[in-house]
Amino acid sequence: MGRKIVRSLFSPSTVARCDSATALPDSAVAFSDEWFPAQQGLTDRTSLLIRDLPTGEKLYFRVRAVNIAGASAAATLGQPVTIREIVQRPRICLPRSLRQKVMKVVGEPVNFMIPFQGKPRPVVTWLKDEQPLNLKSITIRNSDTDTIFFIRKAERTHSGSYQLQVQIENTKDTASIHIQVIDKPGPPVNVKIGEVWGVNVALSWLPPKDNGNCEVTGYTVQKADKKTMEWFTVYEHYRRAQCSVSELVVGNEYFFRVFTENMCGLSDEACLSKDSVYIQKPGTEYKPPSYKQHDFTEPPKFTRPLINRSVICGYNTTLSCALRGSPKPKVIWYKNQIDLSADPRYRMFSNQGVLTLEIRKPCSIDAGIYSCQATNLLGEAKSDCRLEVRVS
């Protein structure tokens, strides 16, 4: 019964050491007369490491020397040895660089190692804002002495407070790491042109809707002449949301735009003023000239009429005239008052107001009076010519 009790209390993490001129070590539980071998067989060393002893028990140890004549009397420790487990309280050794806020730009990797202490090996737990981590984008690797936190490409959603906990049974230690992932800001909102006096203009705007997850450090203000639309910087790293632009040129018209700036740099886009401002000469009031809109509509008119032609039989010939009119007139060609639109022997062309009628291989029957008639909503015009076809 005693042997079963002793063996059931053995623990792999408990260790005791005895030193003597030994050959056959034994052990026994205090207040018991039953001895058990500390190891199987003999040893020729004068020291021995005895493992798997029951934690909390008080044990006696004895050693006997053995030679060819037999075993000697046992040498026994005068006092029992209390078996205690070696325990080290869990403790996180947080690096100095992680005791303040960790700033990262979107797309950068996040990688840090945090050593800790504790025996037996502590249980390591990571939380974000008191909730379990999303391990799809965050990698955690733990060893006996440290834990590694790794993000390949940081995103703004990774910002927050991370809690590290190492625990051995009911004893634990905790540490917090705050990570802030930042990006370029958005443009400011609603750039307005305010008061204009002399060669000075007052501007105002509102902060951006997206500050890039960090403080806005300033604004960059630029101006552009309407004639060239080339942008020139007026202010850099300007802290306020309003300014006055001076030294503008009298007689020029200007547009303005504003960029937002934070730790990552300027915003990719700027906010452009909706209106422009004209710098007029002091004491005078600028009145833009008014122009009467010209009416380009007119009835059809032949600027170059048809002329009489005499051609040789069997050779292609053309009749041409020039026409203008708005809206664009409808043109119909006639021969002896007969519409030629459906006759395949004739081809009609119109190019930039020049009208052309092509007659394919005319013969004597093609001779006659040819007319070009143009019509639009405002009127009608007509031009005639005589075509003579010679045999030779």
C-alpha positions in Angstrom: 0.0 0.0 0.0 2.9 2.4 0.9 4.6 1.9 -2.5 1.4 2.7 -4.4 0.9 5.9 -2.4 4.4 7.1 -3.0 4.3 6.5 -6.7 1.0 8.2 -7.2 2.5 11.4 -5.8 5.6 11.5 -8.1 5.9 14.7 -10.2 8.2 15.2 -13.2 8.9 18.8 -12.1 10.2 17.9 -8.6 13.9 17.2 -8.0 16.1 16.3 -5.0 19.9 15.8 -4.9 22.0 13.7 -2.4 25.8 13.6 -2.2 27.9 10.8 -0.6 30.3 8.0 -1.4 27.3 6.0 -2.6 26.6 2.8 -4.4 22.9 2.0 -3.6 20.7 5.0 -2.6 17.2 4.4 -1.1 14.4 6.8 0.0 11.6 6.5 2.5 8.6 8.7 3.5 8.9 10.2 6.9 7.1 8.3 9.6 7.3 5.1 7.5 9.7 2.1 7.8 9.4 1.1 4.2 12.3 2.0 1.9 12.2 2.3 -1.9 15.2 2.3 -4.3 16.0 5.8 -5.6 17.2 4.2 -8.8 17.6 0.7 -10.3 21.0 -0.8 -10.0 24.3 0.5 -8.6 26.2 3.8 -9.3 29.9 4.4 -9.1 29.5 8.2 -8.7 29.4 10.2 -5.4 26.4 12.2 -6.4 23.0 11.5 -7.8 20.0 13.4 -9.1 16.8 11.9 -8.1 13.7 12.8 -10.1 9.9 12.4 -9.9 9.6 12.8 -6.2 6.2 13.7 -4.7 5.8 17.4 -4.1 5.1 18.4 -0.5 6.3 15.1 1.0 9.1 14.8 3.7 11.5 12.1 2.6 14.6 10.4 4.2 17.5 9.3 2.1 20.1 6.6 2.9 23.1 5.2 1.0 24.9 1.9 1.2 28.3 1.0 -0.2 28.6 -2.3 -2.1 31.6 -4.4 -3.0 32.2 -8.1 -3.8 31.8 -8.9 -0.1 28.3 -7.4 0.0 26.6 -4.2 1.2 27.7 -2.0 4.1 25.4 -0.5 6.7 23.3 2.4 5.5 24.2 6.0 6.1 21.0 7.9 6.6 20.3 11.7 6.6 19.5 12.9 10.0 16.6 15.1 9.0 13.9 14.5 6.4 14.0 16.6 3.1 10.8 18.4 2.2 10.3 18.2 -1.6 9.4 21.6 -3.0 8.6 22.5 -6.6 10.8 25.3 -8.1 8.3 28.1 -9.1 9.0 31.6 -10.6 6.2 34.1 -10.6 5.1 35.2 -14.1 6.6 38.6 -15.1 6.4 40.6 -18.4 9.6 42.5 -19.3 8.0 45.1 -21.5 10.7 46.9 -23.7 11.0 50.7 -23.2 9.9 51.4 -26.8 6.6 49.7 -26.2 5.8 51.7 -23.1 4.6 54.6 -25.2 2.3 54.7 -28.2 3.5 52.8 -31.3 3.0 54.8 -34.5 2.9 53.0 -37.8 2.0 54.2 -41.4 -0.6 52.2 -43.4 1.2 49.4 -45.3 4.2 49.2 -42.9 4.9 45.9 -41.0 4.4 45.8 -37.2 6.9 43.4 -35.5 8.0 43.3 -31.8 9.1 40.7 -29.3 8.2 40.9 -25.6 10.2 38.7 -23.2 8.7 37.3 -20.0 9.6 35.1 -17.1 7.9 32.3 -15.2 8.2 28.7 -14.2 6.6 26.4 -15.2 5.9 27.9 -18.6 3.2 30.5 -18.3 0.0 30.6 -20.4 0.2 33.6 -22.9 -3.0 35.4 -23.8 -3.4 38.4 -26.3 -6.5 40.6 -26.4 -7.4 43.7 -28.3 -9.7 46.2 -26.5 -10.5 43.4 -24.1 -11.7 41.1 -27.0 -10.0 38.1 -28.6 -7.6 38.9 -31.5 -8.5 38.4 -35.1 -5.6 36.0 -36.1 -6.4 36.3 -39.8 -4.2 39.4 -40.1 -2.2 39.2 -36.9 0.4 36.5 -36.2 1.3 35.5 -32.6 4.3 33.2 -31.8 5.0 32.1 -28.3 8.1 30.4 -26.8 9.1 29.5 -23.2 10.6 33.0 -22.7 9.0 35.5 -25.1 6.1 36.2 -27.4 6.2 37.7 -30.9 3.5 40.0 -32.3 3.6 40.4 -36.1 1.4 42.2 -38.7 2.7 42.0 -42.3 0.9 45.2 -43.6 -0.7 47.5 -41.1 -4.2 48.8 -41.7 -6.1 51.5 -39.8 -8.3 48.8 -38.3 -5.3 47.5 -36.4 -5.2 50.7 -34.3 -6.2 50.1 -30.7 -5.0 48.9 -27.3 -3.6 45.4 -27.0 -3.4 43.5 -23.7 -0.8 40.9 -23.0 -1.3 38.5 -20.1 1.0 35.7 -18.8 -0.5 33.4 -16.2 0.6 30.5 -14.0 -2.3 29.0 -12.1 -3.8 31.9 -10.2 -0.8 34.2 -10.6 -0.6 36.5 -13.6 1.0 39.7 -15.0 -0.4 42.0 -17.6 0.9 44.7 -20.0 -0.8 47.1 -22.5 0.6 48.2 -25.9 -1.2 51.0 -27.8 -0.8 50.9 -31.6 -1.9 53.8 -33.8 -1.8 53.2 -37.6 -1.9 56.5 -39.5 -2.5 57.5 -43.2 -2.5 60.7 -45.3 -5.4 63.0 -44.5 -8.3 64.0 -46.7 -8.6 67.5 -48.2 -10.1 70.3 -46.3 -13.8 71.2 -46.8 -15.5 74.2 -48.4 -12.7 76.7 -49.3 -14.4 80.1 -49.4 -13.3 83.5 -50.7 -14.2 86.2 -48.2 -13.4 89.9 -48.1 -11.4 91.5 -50.9 -9.5 94.7 -50.2 -6.9 96.2 -52.5 -4.6 93.4 -53.6 -5.6 91.2 -50.6 -8.1 88.3 -50.3 -9.4 86.6 -47.2 -9.8 82.8 -47.3 -11.4 80.3 -44.9 -12.1 76.6 -44.9 -13.2 73.7 -42.6 -11.0 70.8 -41.3 -11.0 67.6 -43.3 -13.6 64.9 -42.7 -10.7 62.3 -42.5 -7.6 63.4 -40.5 -5.7 60.1 -41.3 -6.2 58.8 -37.8 -3.7 61.4 -36.4 -3.6 65.1 -35.6 -3.7 67.6 -38.5 -0.4 69.5 -38.3 -1.1 72.3 -40.9 -2.3 73.3 -44.3 -0.7 74.3 -47.6 -2.4 77.2 -49.4 -1.8 77.8 -53.2 -3.0 80.4 -55.8 -3.3 80.3 -59.6 -3.8 83.0 -62.2 -6.8 82.1 -64.3 -4.9 82.9 -67.5 -2.2 80.2 -66.9 -3.6 78.1 -64.1 -0.1 77.5 -62.8 -0.1 76.9 -59.0 2.2 78.8 -56.6 2.5 78.1 -52.9 1.4 81.0 -50.6 1.7 79.3 -47.2 3.2 76.0 -45.9 2.6 74.3 -42.5 -0.1 76.9 -41.8 -1.9 76.0 -38.6 -5.2 78.0 -38.8 -8.2 77.4 -40.9 -8.3 80.9 -42.4 -5.7 83.2 -43.9 -5.2 86.3 -46.0 -3.4 86.2 -49.4 -1.5 89.4 -50.3 0.5 90.9 -53.2 -1.9 89.9 -55.9 -1.7 91.6 -59.3 -4.2 94.2 -60.2 -6.2 93.1 -63.3 -5.7 89.4 -62.8 -8.3 86.8 -61.7 -7.3 84.1 -59.2 -8.3 80.7 -58.0 -7.2 79.2 -54.6 -6.8 75.6 -53.3 -5.8 74.2 -49.9 -4.1 70.8 -49.0 -4.2 69.2 -45.5 -1.0 68.0 -43.8 -0.3 65.5 -41.0 2.6 63.3 -40.0 2.3 61.3 -43.2 2.5 64.3 -45.5 0.1 66.3 -47.7 -3.3 65.0 -48.7 -3.4 63.5 -52.2 -6.1 66.0 -53.3 -6.8 69.6 -52.6 -10.0 71.5 -52.0 -10.5 74.1 -54.8 -12.4 77.4 -54.3 -15.7 77.3 -56.2 -15.4 80.9 -57.2 -12.6 83.1 -58.5 -11.7 86.6 -57.5 -10.8 89.5 -59.8 -8.3 92.1 -58.4 -9.5 95.4 -59.7 -7.8 98.8 -59.5 -8.5 100.6 -56.2 -11.2 103.2 -56.5 -12.8 101.6 -59.6 -15.5 99.0 -60.0 -14.9 96.3 -62.5 -17.8 95.7 -64.9 -17.4 92.8 -67.2 -18.2 93.8 -70.8 -21.5 92.5 -72.2 -21.7 91.3 -75.7 -24.8 90.9 -77.9 -25.1 87.4 -79.1 -24.8 87.3 -82.9 -27.6 85.6 -84.9 -26.0 83.3 -87.4 -29.3 82.1 -88.9 -29.9 83.2 -92.6 -31.9 81.9 -95.6 -30.1 79.9 -98.3 -27.9 82.0 -100.6 -25.7 81.0 -103.5 -22.3 82.6 -103.1 -21.1 81.1 -106.4 -23.9 80.1 -108.9 -23.9 77.4 -111.5 -22.4 78.4 -114.9 -23.2 77.1 -118.4 -21.0 74.2 -119.5 -20.2 72.6 -122.9 -18.7 69.1 -122.7 -17.7 66.3 -125.0 -19.9 63.2 -125.2 -18.7 60.1 -123.3 -16.5 61.9 -120.7 -17.7 62.3 -117.1 -18.5 65.9 -116.2 -19.5 67.9 -113.1 -21.6 71.0 -112.3 -20.6 72.9 -109.1 -21.9 75.8 -107.1 -21.3 77.3 -103.5 -24.1 77.8 -101.0 -24.5 79.1 -97.5 -27.4 79.2 -95.0 -28.3 78.4 -91.4 -29.9 76.1 -90.5 -28.3 73.8 -93.1 -30.5 73.9 -96.2 -32.0 70.8 -98.0 -30.6 70.5 -101.5 -32.3 69.0 -104.6 -30.9 68.8 -108.2 -33.2 69.0 -111.2 -32.8 68.5 -115.0 -35.5 70.3 -117.1 -37.6 70.5 -113.8 -37.2 66.7 -113.2 -35.8 65.6 -109.8 -32.6 63.7 -110.2 -32.4 62.2 -106.7 -33.4 58.7 -107.7 -31.5 58.6 -111.0 -28.4 56.3 -110.7 -26.6 58.1 -113.6 -26.1 61.1 -111.4 -24.1 61.5 -108.1 -24.6 64.5 -105.7 -21.8 65.7 -103.3 -21.7 68.4 -100.6 -18.5 69.5 -98.9 -18.1 72.6 -96.8 -20.9 74.4 -98.7 -19.7 73.4 -102.2 -22.4 71.4 -104.0 -21.4 69.1 -106.9 -23.4 67.1 -109.5 -21.5 64.4 -111.3 -22.9 63.2 -114.7 -21.5 59.9 -115.8 -20.5 59.7 -119.5 -23.1 62.2 -120.8 -24.6 61.9 -124.3 -26.8 64.1 -126.4 -29.9 63.3 -124.3 -28.2 64.7 -121.2 -28.1 68.2 -122.6 -30.6 70.6 -121.1 -31.2 73.0 -118.2 -29.9 71.9 -114.8 -31.1 73.5 -111.5 -29.9 73.4 -107.9 -32.6 74.2 -105.3 -31.8 74.9 -101.6 -34.5 75.3 -98.9 -34.5 75.9 -95.1 -36.9 77.4 -92.5 -36.0 80.9 -93.5 -36.3 80.7 -97.3 -35.4 79.2 -100.6 -32.7 79.8 -103.3 -32.2 78.4 -106.8 -29.4 78.5 -109.4 -29.7 77.3 -113.1 -27.2 76.6 -115.9 -27.3 75.1 -119.4 -25.4 72.0 -120.4 -24.4 71.4 -124.0 -23.1 68.0 -125.0 -20.9 67.9 -128.2 -20.4 64.8 -130.3 -16.7 65.7 -131.0 
